[in-house]
């Protein structure tokens, strides 16, 4: 799988690591335990376009938001996580 890094150009996915889904957002420190349970344990498993956080660890080391189709690994968009 080639990932078009906006800083380095197309690179093999072996140069990147991912921490998975871009969401959900982290709860507030004083959020109820149920909110923390959901944040830690529940994840969506979408079939289709999905935003994920990837880091180009063997390149520019930038964090990227990669929009990937989970059905065929086609990449629809890549942008810097921090604009
Ligand atoms: Zn890069």
PDB file of the backbone (N, CA, C, O) and the ligand in Angstrom, with CONECT records:
HET     ZN  A 101       1
ATOM      1  N   UNK A   1       0.841  -1.171   0.000  1.00  0.00           N
ATOM      2  CA  UNK A   1       0.000   0.000   0.000  1.00  0.00           C
ATOM      3  C   UNK A   1       0.888   1.237   0.000  1.00  0.00           C
ATOM      4  O   UNK A   1       1.779   1.364   0.840  1.00  0.00           O
ATOM      5  N   UNK A   2       0.651   2.141  -0.931  1.00  0.00           N
ATOM      6  CA  UNK A   2       1.376   3.400  -0.994  1.00  0.00           C
ATOM      7  C   UNK A   2       0.564   4.492  -0.310  1.00  0.00           C
ATOM      8  O   UNK A   2      -0.636   4.630  -0.543  1.00  0.00           O
ATOM      9  N   UNK A   3       1.231   5.255   0.527  1.00  0.00           N
ATOM     10  CA  UNK A   3       0.591   6.379   1.206  1.00  0.00           C
ATOM     11  C   UNK A   3       1.220   7.661   0.673  1.00  0.00           C
ATOM     12  O   UNK A   3       2.429   7.854   0.803  1.00  0.00           O
ATOM     13  N   UNK A   4       0.413   8.541   0.073  1.00  0.00           N
ATOM     14  CA  UNK A   4       0.968   9.784  -0.484  1.00  0.00           C
ATOM     15  C   UNK A   4       1.194  10.832   0.617  1.00  0.00           C
ATOM     16  O   UNK A   4       0.333  11.667   0.891  1.00  0.00           O
ATOM     17  N   UNK A   5       2.373  10.758   1.232  1.00  0.00           N
ATOM     18  CA  UNK A   5       2.698  11.740   2.276  1.00  0.00           C
ATOM     19  C   UNK A   5       2.723  13.136   1.644  1.00  0.00           C
ATOM     20  O   UNK A   5       3.381  13.331   0.621  1.00  0.00           O
ATOM     21  N   UNK A   6       2.024  14.103   2.228  1.00  0.00           N
ATOM     22  CA  UNK A   6       2.016  15.450   1.641  1.00  0.00           C
ATOM     23  C   UNK A   6       3.382  16.140   1.705  1.00  0.00           C
ATOM     24  O   UNK A   6       3.590  17.158   1.043  1.00  0.00           O
ATOM     25  N   UNK A   7       4.313  15.597   2.495  1.00  0.00           N
ATOM     26  CA  UNK A   7       5.629  16.220   2.633  1.00  0.00           C
ATOM     27  C   UNK A   7       6.712  15.479   1.839  1.00  0.00           C
ATOM     28  O   UNK A   7       7.665  16.101   1.371  1.00  0.00           O
ATOM     29  N   UNK A   8       6.571  14.149   1.685  1.00  0.00           N
ATOM     30  CA  UNK A   8       7.614  13.322   1.076  1.00  0.00           C
ATOM     31  C   UNK A   8       7.208  12.696  -0.251  1.00  0.00           C
ATOM     32  O   UNK A   8       8.064  12.214  -0.993  1.00  0.00           O
ATOM     33  N   UNK A   9       5.908  12.696  -0.560  1.00  0.00           N
ATOM     34  CA  UNK A   9       5.429  12.017  -1.754  1.00  0.00           C
ATOM     35  C   UNK A   9       5.016  10.590  -1.436  1.00  0.00           C
ATOM     36  O   UNK A   9       4.998  10.208  -0.266  1.00  0.00           O
ATOM     37  N   UNK A  10       4.682   9.786  -2.450  1.00  0.00           N
ATOM     38  CA  UNK A  10       4.221   8.416  -2.212  1.00  0.00           C
ATOM     39  C   UNK A  10       5.314   7.552  -1.580  1.00  0.00           C
ATOM     40  O   UNK A  10       6.449   7.515  -2.055  1.00  0.00           O
ATOM     41  N   UNK A  11       4.949   6.863  -0.507  1.00  0.00           N
ATOM     42  CA  UNK A  11       5.884   5.979   0.201  1.00  0.00           C
ATOM     43  C   UNK A  11       5.158   4.695   0.601  1.00  0.00           C
ATOM     44  O   UNK A  11       3.943   4.699   0.803  1.00  0.00           O
ATOM     45  N   UNK A  12       5.897   3.612   0.713  1.00  0.00           N
ATOM     46  CA  UNK A  12       5.316   2.349   1.150  1.00  0.00           C
ATOM     47  C   UNK A  12       4.815   2.433   2.584  1.00  0.00           C
ATOM     48  O   UNK A  12       5.369   3.159   3.410  1.00  0.00           O
ATOM     49  N   UNK A  13       3.757   1.676   2.865  1.00  0.00           N
ATOM     50  CA  UNK A  13       3.148   1.745   4.198  1.00  0.00           C
ATOM     51  C   UNK A  13       4.098   1.250   5.290  1.00  0.00           C
ATOM     52  O   UNK A  13       3.876   1.548   6.464  1.00  0.00           O
ATOM     53  N   UNK A  14       5.153   0.502   4.937  1.00  0.00           N
ATOM     54  CA  UNK A  14       6.111   0.030   5.934  1.00  0.00           C
ATOM     55  C   UNK A  14       6.869   1.194   6.584  1.00  0.00           C
ATOM     56  O   UNK A  14       7.459   1.026   7.651  1.00  0.00           O
ATOM     57  N   UNK A  15       6.855   2.367   5.952  1.00  0.00           N
ATOM     58  CA  UNK A  15       7.519   3.534   6.535  1.00  0.00           C
ATOM     59  C   UNK A  15       6.653   4.229   7.585  1.00  0.00           C
ATOM     60  O   UNK A  15       7.097   5.181   8.227  1.00  0.00           O
ATOM     61  N   UNK A  16       5.420   3.754   7.759  1.00  0.00           N
ATOM     62  CA  UNK A  16       4.461   4.440   8.629  1.00  0.00           C
ATOM     63  C   UNK A  16       4.025   3.517   9.760  1.00  0.00           C
ATOM     64  O   UNK A  16       4.126   2.295   9.656  1.00  0.00           O
ATOM     65  N   UNK A  17       3.545   4.113  10.830  1.00  0.00           N
ATOM     66  CA  UNK A  17       2.816   3.378  11.866  1.00  0.00           C
ATOM     67  C   UNK A  17       1.485   4.082  12.047  1.00  0.00           C
ATOM     68  O   UNK A  17       1.354   5.281  11.803  1.00  0.00           O
ATOM     69  N   UNK A  18       0.500   3.308  12.481  1.00  0.00           N
ATOM     70  CA  UNK A  18      -0.818   3.898  12.713  1.00  0.00           C
ATOM     71  C   UNK A  18      -1.260   3.590  14.124  1.00  0.00           C
ATOM     72  O   UNK A  18      -0.931   2.545  14.685  1.00  0.00           O
ATOM     73  N   UNK A  19      -2.013   4.520  14.691  1.00  0.00           N
ATOM     74  CA  UNK A  19      -2.625   4.269  15.995  1.00  0.00           C
ATOM     75  C   UNK A  19      -4.116   4.084  15.826  1.00  0.00           C
ATOM     76  O   UNK A  19      -4.862   4.084  16.805  1.00  0.00           O
ATOM     77  N   UNK A  20      -4.560   3.926  14.573  1.00  0.00           N
ATOM     78  CA  UNK A  20      -5.961   3.616  14.326  1.00  0.00           C
ATOM     79  C   UNK A  20      -6.826   4.833  14.131  1.00  0.00           C
ATOM     80  O   UNK A  20      -6.387   5.856  13.606  1.00  0.00           O
ATOM     81  N   UNK A  21      -8.043   4.707  14.555  1.00  0.00           N
ATOM     82  CA  UNK A  21      -9.072   5.698  14.272  1.00  0.00           C
ATOM     83  C   UNK A  21      -8.706   7.083  14.785  1.00  0.00           C
ATOM     84  O   UNK A  21      -8.100   7.232  15.846  1.00  0.00           O
ATOM     85  N   UNK A  22      -9.086   8.082  14.014  1.00  0.00           N
ATOM     86  CA  UNK A  22      -8.872   9.476  14.427  1.00  0.00           C
ATOM     87  C   UNK A  22      -9.794   9.832  15.584  1.00  0.00           C
ATOM     88  O   UNK A  22      -9.474  10.728  16.365  1.00  0.00           O
ATOM     89  N   UNK A  23     -10.907   9.166  15.710  1.00  0.00           N
ATOM     90  CA  UNK A  23     -11.865   9.459  16.768  1.00  0.00           C
ATOM     91  C   UNK A  23     -12.033   8.197  17.615  1.00  0.00           C
ATOM     92  O   UNK A  23     -11.569   7.145  17.177  1.00  0.00           O
ATOM     93  N   UNK A  24     -12.629   8.221  18.732  1.00  0.00           N
ATOM     94  CA  UNK A  24     -13.410   9.314  19.293  1.00  0.00           C
ATOM     95  C   UNK A  24     -12.521  10.298  20.056  1.00  0.00           C
ATOM     96  O   UNK A  24     -11.372   9.986  20.367  1.00  0.00           O
ATOM     97  N   UNK A  25     -13.046  11.472  20.353  1.00  0.00           N
ATOM     98  CA  UNK A  25     -12.251  12.418  21.140  1.00  0.00           C
ATOM     99  C   UNK A  25     -12.085  11.933  22.575  1.00  0.00           C
ATOM    100  O   UNK A  25     -12.933  11.216  23.108  1.00  0.00           O
ATOM    101  N   UNK A  26     -10.981  12.335  23.185  1.00  0.00           N
ATOM    102  CA  UNK A  26     -10.683  11.927  24.561  1.00  0.00           C
ATOM    103  C   UNK A  26     -11.644  12.634  25.516  1.00  0.00           C
ATOM    104  O   UNK A  26     -11.859  13.839  25.383  1.00  0.00           O
ATOM    105  N   UNK A  27     -12.232  11.905  26.484  1.00  0.00           N
ATOM    106  CA  UNK A  27     -13.138  12.558  27.445  1.00  0.00           C
ATOM    107  C   UNK A  27     -12.373  13.526  28.354  1.00  0.00           C
ATOM    108  O   UNK A  27     -11.149  13.463  28.467  1.00  0.00           O
ATOM    109  N   UNK A  28     -13.116  14.406  28.987  1.00  0.00           N
ATOM    110  CA  UNK A  28     -12.525  15.315  29.973  1.00  0.00           C
ATOM    111  C   UNK A  28     -12.027  14.496  31.153  1.00  0.00           C
ATOM    112  O   UNK A  28     -12.576  13.431  31.438  1.00  0.00           O
ATOM    113  N   UNK A  29     -10.987  14.978  31.852  1.00  0.00           N
ATOM    114  CA  UNK A  29     -10.443  14.215  32.986  1.00  0.00           C
ATOM    115  C   UNK A  29     -11.491  13.871  34.044  1.00  0.00           C
ATOM    116  O   UNK A  29     -11.384  12.836  34.702  1.00  0.00           O
ATOM    117  N   UNK A  30     -12.503  14.726  34.214  1.00  0.00           N
ATOM    118  CA  UNK A  30     -13.522  14.473  35.240  1.00  0.00           C
ATOM    119  C   UNK A  30     -14.783  13.823  34.654  1.00  0.00           C
ATOM    120  O   UNK A  30     -15.832  13.829  35.298  1.00  0.00           O
ATOM    121  N   UNK A  31     -14.690  13.268  33.450  1.00  0.00           N
ATOM    122  CA  UNK A  31     -15.845  12.603  32.823  1.00  0.00           C
ATOM    123  C   UNK A  31     -16.226  11.367  33.635  1.00  0.00           C
ATOM    124  O   UNK A  31     -15.371  10.782  34.301  1.00  0.00           O
ATOM    125  N   UNK A  32     -17.491  10.962  33.591  1.00  0.00           N
ATOM    126  CA  UNK A  32     -17.911   9.771  34.350  1.00  0.00           C
ATOM    127  C   UNK A  32     -17.236   8.499  33.828  1.00  0.00           C
ATOM    128  O   UNK A  32     -16.813   8.443  32.673  1.00  0.00           O
ATOM    129  N   UNK A  33     -17.139   7.484  34.683  1.00  0.00           N
ATOM    130  CA  UNK A  33     -16.472   6.226  34.287  1.00  0.00           C
ATOM    131  C   UNK A  33     -17.037   5.620  33.008  1.00  0.00           C
ATOM    132  O   UNK A  33     -16.299   5.006  32.238  1.00  0.00           O
ATOM    133  N   UNK A  34     -18.335   5.786  32.774  1.00  0.00           N
ATOM    134  CA  UNK A  34     -18.940   5.216  31.561  1.00  0.00           C
ATOM    135  C   UNK A  34     -18.318   5.839  30.311  1.00  0.00           C
ATOM    136  O   UNK A  34     -18.097   5.149  29.316  1.00  0.00           O
ATOM    137  N   UNK A  35     -18.037   7.139  30.362  1.00  0.00           N
ATOM    138  CA  UNK A  35     -17.426   7.806  29.204  1.00  0.00           C
ATOM    139  C   UNK A  35     -16.018   7.269  28.957  1.00  0.00           C
ATOM    140  O   UNK A  35     -15.612   7.084  27.810  1.00  0.00           O
ATOM    141  N   UNK A  36     -15.275   7.020  30.040  1.00  0.00           N
ATOM    142  CA  UNK A  36     -13.918   6.467  29.897  1.00  0.00           C
ATOM    143  C   UNK A  36     -13.961   5.022  29.425  1.00  0.00           C
ATOM    144  O   UNK A  36     -13.120   4.601  28.632  1.00  0.00           O
ATOM    145  N   UNK A  37     -14.938   4.260  29.910  1.00  0.00           N
ATOM    146  CA  UNK A  37     -15.098   2.878  29.440  1.00  0.00           C
ATOM    147  C   UNK A  37     -15.310   2.867  27.933  1.00  0.00           C
ATOM    148  O   UNK A  37     -14.647   2.119  27.214  1.00  0.00           O
ATOM    149  N   UNK A  38     -16.231   3.694  27.455  1.00  0.00           N
ATOM    150  CA  UNK A  38     -16.520   3.733  26.018  1.00  0.00           C
ATOM    151  C   UNK A  38     -15.286   4.179  25.234  1.00  0.00           C
ATOM    152  O   UNK A  38     -14.994   3.626  24.173  1.00  0.00           O
ATOM    153  N   UNK A  39     -14.563   5.173  25.747  1.00  0.00           N
ATOM    154  CA  UNK A  39     -13.385   5.699  25.047  1.00  0.00           C
ATOM    155  C   UNK A  39     -12.298   4.623  24.912  1.00  0.00           C
ATOM    156  O   UNK A  39     -11.667   4.499  23.862  1.00  0.00           O
ATOM    157  N   UNK A  40     -12.088   3.853  25.973  1.00  0.00           N
ATOM    158  CA  UNK A  40     -11.010   2.863  25.983  1.00  0.00           C
ATOM    159  C   UNK A  40     -11.397   1.586  25.230  1.00  0.00           C
ATOM    160  O   UNK A  40     -10.555   0.981  24.566  1.00  0.00           O
ATOM    161  N   UNK A  41     -12.656   1.178  25.329  1.00  0.00           N
ATOM    162  CA  UNK A  41     -13.030  -0.166  24.869  1.00  0.00           C
ATOM    163  C   UNK A  41     -13.860  -0.233  23.596  1.00  0.00           C
ATOM    164  O   UNK A  41     -13.834  -1.255  22.911  1.00  0.00           O
ATOM    165  N   UNK A  42     -14.578   0.798  23.264  1.00  0.00           N
ATOM    166  CA  UNK A  42     -15.489   0.708  22.133  1.00  0.00           C
ATOM    167  C   UNK A  42     -14.898   1.408  20.915  1.00  0.00           C
ATOM    168  O   UNK A  42     -14.471   2.560  20.991  1.00  0.00           O
ATOM    169  N   UNK A  43     -14.881   0.707  19.809  1.00  0.00           N
ATOM    170  CA  UNK A  43     -14.387   1.278  18.549  1.00  0.00           C
ATOM    171  C   UNK A  43     -15.365   0.951  17.439  1.00  0.00           C
ATOM    172  O   UNK A  43     -16.006  -0.100  17.446  1.00  0.00           O
ATOM    173  N   UNK A  44     -15.471   1.852  16.494  1.00  0.00           N
ATOM    174  CA  UNK A  44     -16.267   1.576  15.316  1.00  0.00           C
ATOM    175  C   UNK A  44     -15.490   0.616  14.424  1.00  0.00           C
ATOM    176  O   UNK A  44     -14.261   0.575  14.465  1.00  0.00           O
ATOM    177  N   UNK A  45     -16.201  -0.140  13.634  1.00  0.00           N
ATOM    178  CA  UNK A  45     -15.582  -1.041  12.671  1.00  0.00           C
ATOM    179  C   UNK A  45     -16.249  -0.798  11.323  1.00  0.00           C
ATOM    180  O   UNK A  45     -16.983  -1.648  10.820  1.00  0.00           O
ATOM    181  N   UNK A  46     -15.985   0.378  10.740  1.00  0.00           N
ATOM    182  CA  UNK A  46     -16.731   0.770   9.550  1.00  0.00           C
ATOM    183  C   UNK A  46     -16.308  -0.019   8.308  1.00  0.00           C
ATOM    184  O   UNK A  46     -15.159  -0.445   8.184  1.00  0.00           O
ATOM    185  N   UNK A  47     -17.246  -0.198   7.412  1.00  0.00           N
ATOM    186  CA  UNK A  47     -16.957  -0.752   6.084  1.00  0.00           C
ATOM    187  C   UNK A  47     -17.072   0.410   5.114  1.00  0.00           C
ATOM    188  O   UNK A  47     -18.171   0.796   4.715  1.00  0.00           O
ATOM    189  N   UNK A  48     -15.924   0.963   4.737  1.00  0.00           N
ATOM    190  CA  UNK A  48     -15.928   2.120   3.842  1.00  0.00           C
ATOM    191  C   UNK A  48     -14.883   3.117   4.277  1.00  0.00           C
ATOM    192  O   UNK A  48     -13.893   2.758   4.913  1.00  0.00           O
ATOM    193  N   UNK A  49     -15.106   4.373   3.933  1.00  0.00           N
ATOM    194  CA  UNK A  49     -14.129   5.416   4.245  1.00  0.00           C
ATOM    195  C   UNK A  49     -14.022   5.623   5.750  1.00  0.00           C
ATOM    196  O   UNK A  49     -15.020   5.649   6.471  1.00  0.00           O
ATOM    197  N   UNK A  50     -12.760   5.773   6.206  1.00  0.00           N
ATOM    198  CA  UNK A  50     -12.488   5.855   7.631  1.00  0.00           C
ATOM    199  C   UNK A  50     -11.252   6.720   7.822  1.00  0.00           C
ATOM    200  O   UNK A  50     -10.255   6.535   7.125  1.00  0.00           O
ATOM    201  N   UNK A  51     -11.303   7.658   8.753  1.00  0.00           N
ATOM    202  CA  UNK A  51     -10.142   8.512   9.033  1.00  0.00           C
ATOM    203  C   UNK A  51      -9.279   7.864  10.109  1.00  0.00           C
ATOM    204  O   UNK A  51      -9.772   7.456  11.161  1.00  0.00           O
ATOM    205  N   UNK A  52      -7.981   7.777   9.823  1.00  0.00           N
ATOM    206  CA  UNK A  52      -7.027   7.168  10.755  1.00  0.00           C
ATOM    207  C   UNK A  52      -5.821   8.082  10.927  1.00  0.00           C
ATOM    208  O   UNK A  52      -5.483   8.869  10.043  1.00  0.00           O
ATOM    209  N   UNK A  53      -5.181   7.957  12.089  1.00  0.00           N
ATOM    210  CA  UNK A  53      -3.943   8.707  12.345  1.00  0.00           C
ATOM    211  C   UNK A  53      -2.747   7.812  12.031  1.00  0.00           C
ATOM    212  O   UNK A  53      -2.627   6.707  12.559  1.00  0.00           O
ATOM    213  N   UNK A  54      -1.872   8.301  11.171  1.00  0.00           N
ATOM    214  CA  UNK A  54      -0.647   7.595  10.798  1.00  0.00           C
ATOM    215  C   UNK A  54       0.530   8.540  11.019  1.00  0.00           C
ATOM    216  O   UNK A  54       0.402   9.752  10.845  1.00  0.00           O
ATOM    217  N   UNK A  55       1.681   7.978  11.405  1.00  0.00           N
ATOM    218  CA  UNK A  55       2.900   8.774  11.519  1.00  0.00           C
ATOM    219  C   UNK A  55       3.927   8.239  10.538  1.00  0.00           C
ATOM    220  O   UNK A  55       4.140   7.030  10.454  1.00  0.00           O
ATOM    221  N   UNK A  56       4.561   9.129   9.800  1.00  0.00           N
ATOM    222  CA  UNK A  56       5.607   8.754   8.843  1.00  0.00           C
ATOM    223  C   UNK A  56       6.920   8.640   9.612  1.00  0.00           C
ATOM    224  O   UNK A  56       7.775   9.523   9.536  1.00  0.00           O
ATOM    225  N   UNK A  57       7.070   7.533  10.360  1.00  0.00           N
ATOM    226  CA  UNK A  57       8.199   7.375  11.277  1.00  0.00           C
ATOM    227  C   UNK A  57       9.540   7.227  10.565  1.00  0.00           C
ATOM    228  O   UNK A  57      10.571   7.607  11.120  1.00  0.00           O
ATOM    229  N   UNK A  58       9.550   6.683   9.346  1.00  0.00           N
ATOM    230  CA  UNK A  58      10.812   6.523   8.613  1.00  0.00           C
ATOM    231  C   UNK A  58      10.931   7.550   7.500  1.00  0.00           C
ATOM    232  O   UNK A  58      11.544   7.297   6.463  1.00  0.00           O
ATOM    233  N   UNK A  59      10.339   8.708   7.731  1.00  0.00           N
ATOM    234  CA  UNK A  59      10.395   9.801   6.768  1.00  0.00           C
ATOM    235  C   UNK A  59      10.414  11.118   7.517  1.00  0.00           C
ATOM    236  O   UNK A  59      11.328  11.391   8.296  1.00  0.00           O
ATOM    237  N   UNK A  60       9.410  11.922   7.279  1.00  0.00           N
ATOM    238  CA  UNK A  60       9.366  13.273   7.857  1.00  0.00           C
ATOM    239  C   UNK A  60       8.902  13.295   9.312  1.00  0.00           C
ATOM    240  O   UNK A  60       8.986  14.333   9.969  1.00  0.00           O
ATOM    241  N   UNK A  61       8.408  12.154   9.826  1.00  0.00           N
ATOM    242  CA  UNK A  61       7.920  11.997  11.202  1.00  0.00           C
ATOM    243  C   UNK A  61       6.658  12.808  11.482  1.00  0.00           C
ATOM    244  O   UNK A  61       6.283  12.989  12.641  1.00  0.00           O
ATOM    245  N   UNK A  62       6.013  13.289  10.446  1.00  0.00           N
ATOM    246  CA  UNK A  62       4.765  14.046  10.628  1.00  0.00           C
ATOM    247  C   UNK A  62       3.599  13.091  10.904  1.00  0.00           C
ATOM    248  O   UNK A  62       3.574  11.961  10.417  1.00  0.00           O
ATOM    249  N   UNK A  63       2.635  13.574  11.696  1.00  0.00           N
ATOM    250  CA  UNK A  63       1.380  12.854  11.906  1.00  0.00           C
ATOM    251  C   UNK A  63       0.434  13.248  10.792  1.00  0.00           C
ATOM    252  O   UNK A  63       0.322  14.423  10.442  1.00  0.00           O
ATOM    253  N   UNK A  64      -0.253  12.249  10.233  1.00  0.00           N
ATOM    254  CA  UNK A  64      -1.134  12.462   9.093  1.00  0.00           C
ATOM    255  C   UNK A  64      -2.515  11.892   9.390  1.00  0.00           C
ATOM    256  O   UNK A  64      -2.654  10.910  10.119  1.00  0.00           O
ATOM    257  N   UNK A  65      -3.527  12.522   8.815  1.00  0.00           N
ATOM    258  CA  UNK A  65      -4.885  11.965   8.824  1.00  0.00           C
ATOM    259  C   UNK A  65      -5.084  11.320   7.461  1.00  0.00           C
ATOM    260  O   UNK A  65      -5.128  12.004   6.438  1.00  0.00           O
ATOM    261  N   UNK A  66      -5.203   9.995   7.458  1.00  0.00           N
ATOM    262  CA  UNK A  66      -5.361   9.227   6.225  1.00  0.00           C
ATOM    263  C   UNK A  66      -6.807   8.751   6.146  1.00  0.00           C
ATOM    264  O   UNK A  66      -7.295   8.067   7.046  1.00  0.00           O
ATOM    265  N   UNK A  67      -7.482   9.118   5.068  1.00  0.00           N
ATOM    266  CA  UNK A  67      -8.839   8.621   4.826  1.00  0.00           C
ATOM    267  C   UNK A  67      -8.708   7.398   3.932  1.00  0.00           C
ATOM    268  O   UNK A  67      -8.335   7.497   2.763  1.00  0.00           O
ATOM    269  N   UNK A  68      -9.028   6.230   4.513  1.00  0.00           N
ATOM    270  CA  UNK A  68      -8.806   4.951   3.839  1.00  0.00           C
ATOM    271  C   UNK A  68     -10.111   4.183   3.767  1.00  0.00           C
ATOM    272  O   UNK A  68     -10.903   4.185   4.709  1.00  0.00           O
ATOM    273  N   UNK A  69     -10.327   3.518   2.624  1.00  0.00           N
ATOM    274  CA  UNK A  69     -11.494   2.652   2.480  1.00  0.00           C
ATOM    275  C   UNK A  69     -11.132   1.300   3.081  1.00  0.00           C
ATOM    276  O   UNK A  69     -10.249   0.611   2.569  1.00  0.00           O
ATOM    277  N   UNK A  70     -11.796   0.921   4.145  1.00  0.00           N
ATOM    278  CA  UNK A  70     -11.442  -0.314   4.848  1.00  0.00           C
ATOM    279  C   UNK A  70     -11.779  -1.563   4.043  1.00  0.00           C
ATOM    280  O   UNK A  70     -11.321  -2.654   4.382  1.00  0.00           O
ATOM    281  N   UNK A  71     -12.578  -1.421   2.974  1.00  0.00           N
ATOM    282  CA  UNK A  71     -12.944  -2.591   2.172  1.00  0.00           C
ATOM    283  C   UNK A  71     -11.835  -2.991   1.198  1.00  0.00           C
ATOM    284  O   UNK A  71     -11.683  -4.171   0.882  1.00  0.00           O
ATOM    285  N   UNK A  72     -11.051  -2.002   0.715  1.00  0.00           N
ATOM    286  CA  UNK A  72     -10.044  -2.329  -0.301  1.00  0.00           C
ATOM    287  C   UNK A  72      -8.705  -1.598  -0.081  1.00  0.00           C
ATOM    288  O   UNK A  72      -7.810  -1.690  -0.920  1.00  0.00           O
ATOM    289  N   UNK A  73      -8.568  -0.887   1.026  1.00  0.00           N
ATOM    290  CA  UNK A  73      -7.355  -0.153   1.406  1.00  0.00           C
ATOM    291  C   UNK A  73      -7.044   1.019   0.461  1.00  0.00           C
ATOM    292  O   UNK A  73      -5.940   1.561   0.514  1.00  0.00           O
ATOM    293  N   UNK A  74      -7.970   1.414  -0.383  1.00  0.00           N
ATOM    294  CA  UNK A  74      -7.746   2.574  -1.245  1.00  0.00           C
ATOM    295  C   UNK A  74      -7.714   3.835  -0.383  1.00  0.00           C
ATOM    296  O   UNK A  74      -8.554   4.025   0.496  1.00  0.00           O
ATOM    297  N   UNK A  75      -6.738   4.684  -0.649  1.00  0.00           N
ATOM    298  CA  UNK A  75      -6.598   5.915   0.120  1.00  0.00           C
ATOM    299  C   UNK A  75      -7.253   7.048  -0.650  1.00  0.00           C
ATOM    300  O   UNK A  75      -6.894   7.330  -1.793  1.00  0.00           O
ATOM    301  N   UNK A  76      -8.220   7.694  -0.009  1.00  0.00           N
ATOM    302  CA  UNK A  76      -8.991   8.758  -0.642  1.00  0.00           C
ATOM    303  C   UNK A  76      -8.377  10.130  -0.391  1.00  0.00           C
ATOM    304  O   UNK A  76      -8.494  11.022  -1.231  1.00  0.00           O
ATOM    305  N   UNK A  77      -7.724  10.307   0.756  1.00  0.00           N
ATOM    306  CA  UNK A  77      -7.149  11.611   1.081  1.00  0.00           C
ATOM    307  C   UNK A  77      -6.100  11.454   2.170  1.00  0.00           C
ATOM    308  O   UNK A  77      -6.180  10.550   3.003  1.00  0.00           O
ATOM    309  N   UNK A  78      -5.118  12.346   2.152  1.00  0.00           N
ATOM    310  CA  UNK A  78      -4.100  12.409   3.205  1.00  0.00           C
ATOM    311  C   UNK A  78      -3.834  13.878   3.478  1.00  0.00           C
ATOM    312  O   UNK A  78      -3.625  14.664   2.554  1.00  0.00           O
ATOM    313  N   UNK A  79      -3.844  14.246   4.757  1.00  0.00           N
ATOM    314  CA  UNK A  79      -3.527  15.629   5.119  1.00  0.00           C
ATOM    315  C   UNK A  79      -2.748  15.622   6.420  1.00  0.00           C
ATOM    316  O   UNK A  79      -2.775  14.646   7.170  1.00  0.00           O
ATOM    317  N   UNK A  80      -2.068  16.701   6.674  1.00  0.00           N
ATOM    318  CA  UNK A  80      -1.324  16.831   7.929  1.00  0.00           C
ATOM    319  C   UNK A  80      -2.309  16.871   9.091  1.00  0.00           C
ATOM    320  O   UNK A  80      -3.343  17.534   9.011  1.00  0.00           O
ATOM    321  N   UNK A  81      -1.989  16.166  10.166  1.00  0.00           N
ATOM    322  CA  UNK A  81      -2.879  16.166  11.322  1.00  0.00           C
ATOM    323  C   UNK A  81      -2.912  17.538  11.966  1.00  0.00           C
ATOM    324  O   UNK A  81      -3.936  17.958  12.505  1.00  0.00           O
ATOM    325  N   UNK A  82      -1.790  18.231  11.908  1.00  0.00           N
ATOM    326  CA  UNK A  82      -1.732  19.582  12.463  1.00  0.00           C
ATOM    327  C   UNK A  82      -1.571  20.532  11.287  1.00  0.00           C
ATOM    328  O   UNK A  82      -0.512  20.567  10.660  1.00  0.00           O
ATOM    329  N   UNK A  83      -2.642  21.328  10.970  1.00  0.00           N
ATOM    330  CA  UNK A  83      -2.559  22.215   9.794  1.00  0.00           C
ATOM    331  C   UNK A  83      -1.517  23.305   9.939  1.00  0.00           C
ATOM    332  O   UNK A  83      -1.342  24.116   9.030  1.00  0.00           O
TER     333      UNK A  83
HETATM  334 ZN    ZN A 101       6.564  12.148   5.109  1.00  0.00          ZN
END
